[in-house]
Each structure stands twice: as C-alpha cells, then as structure tokens.
Amino acid sequence: MMSLTPSRGCLLDLPWEDILVPHILCHLPLQQLLSLQRVSRAFQALIQLYLANMRCFDSTQIGASIPRAAFVNLLKDNEVLQQLCLQNCSEWLTDRELLPVIGQNQHLQRVQLKGCAQLSRHALVALSLSCPGLRHLSLAHCEWVDSLALRSLADHCPGLQALDLTACRQLKDEAICYLVHKCGGLKSLSLAVNANVGDAAVEEIARCCPELEHLDLTGCLRVKNDSIRVLAEYCPKLRSLKVKHCHNVAESSLSILRNRGVELDVEPPLQRALVLLQDVVGFAPFINLQI
C-alpha cells in the first residue's frame, strides 16, 4: 500500500547547475556561502561550483582584510567573471594575487580597484591586454598609475565608458589626451585631485568625447575658463560637472552650462553670497531678484 506521507527531500537533491546555483545561491551574501561550505563535503562541493560560475565578486561582502590565500582559493576555478570589486584592499592585494585572476577572466566588464595602493602598472597593463571588453574601471587613489599603463589601457580597451582616475597624480595632460583620442565613447570621467591636469586635457576631452555626461575636475587647479567654454560647446550631452576648488574657473564660463541645466557643484555667486551672509547675521535677508 502506498504511503500518503510525502518523503522529505534534501536541498542538495535539487539540480545544482539549473536551480541551486543560478536561482538560490546567487541571493545569499558571499559571507554566508563561505560558512555554508563548512556544513558538509556535499555543501563544500556545491559552493565550489557556485564560485567557479560566479559572474560578480565583491570583496566588501566579506571584509577588507581577506587573507591572501583565501582570495586566491575563492577565484582559482573561475573563468567567467564580469564584475570584480576589490576597492580599498591595500592591506593585502598585490600583483601576485590579482594577475592570475585577470589572466583567466577575459570577459571582465567592470573592475573596481579604488585605493589598491600595493598594485603596480603591471596590473593595469595585464587588465588591458586580457580584457578588451572592459567598460567601467575605477583606479581612484592608485598613485602607481602612470602614462605608460594608461596608454596600454587606451590602446586595448577602446570601448571604455566610465573611468575614475581620481588622485592618479602621475598623469599629465599628454596622457589624458592620448586616452580620449582612443576612447571617444567615454560617458563618465574623473580627473579630480590632480594638479597636473589643465586646459589642454579638458579641451581634448571635449573634442574627442561627444557622449560625455559626467566630468569631475575637482581640485584641478590649472583648469581655466577657456577650456570650460570648449566643453560647453562640444559636449551637448553633459549632465554634471564638478569644478569645486578650481580657482581659475569663474561664473562667466559656468553660466553657459548652468543655463543648459547642467548640474554644477559650485553655486551661483549671488546664492553663495547669501549663504555666507546668513552664516554671519543668522538669517537670510530678503532680496528682490527681479530688480
């Protein structure tokens, strides 16, 4: 006689590659997955299968201080990564750990290396040679980025759409000009906190990147009004421009962009004066702006 009591199945009885990996494990934080693999050998094999097929790796899900050996072990079998986020891993990440991951993942499209201070130009050269389909790259606060490495990126990754070079202080106008000649499809570019960047780079960006939507020039002290006017003329899709602490950029050039609705991080002179006055007297005086 057939029993009416349903048999209890095990989670691991579900198809691993068709159900567990793409539809269940992908919703769990990486830290929990790493804990799950300690349950049994079967779970360990399942998690290893997941890691080998993972499309996105974000170190922030584990913590900034990942042991070097653990990082290497996590990605040793993965050849399908599309996104790699390793920001602020300066305490442990070097070329030795990163280069093998880059070499076996040639479909990377988004890479975040912000603050990874122990890498060298070899990491960027390897990334550009191995991943020609790269679209988004952050190298903010990576002072090891030099003109030779940036040239390699420009030569081999022409489809770049977003690049963050904040505080890459070795870069000068010449390197930026070479980059934008090769990567004319850039939509977002940050050159913030770089006193070596001036009008020549900004004007070349304007002429070579008509799709540009976001440009960060915060603290670029050599940028002046003339290049901002060229930017306004050649970049009709510009949506935001950051020029705070660019002391040679005045309202005479910014007003052109302001009138177009471009978001600026510098207030109009009158509004800025009212804010300062309010700080002094404790209230904002009424001023008839229609006069």
Beta strands, then each sheet from edge to edge (+ up, - down):
strand 1: 56-58
strand 2: 83-85
strand 3: 110-112
strand 4: 136-138
strand 5: 162-164
strand 6: 188-190
strand 7: 214-216
strand 8: 240-242
strand 9: 263-264
sheet 1: 1+ 2+ 3+ 4+ 5+ 6+ 7+ 8+ 9+
end
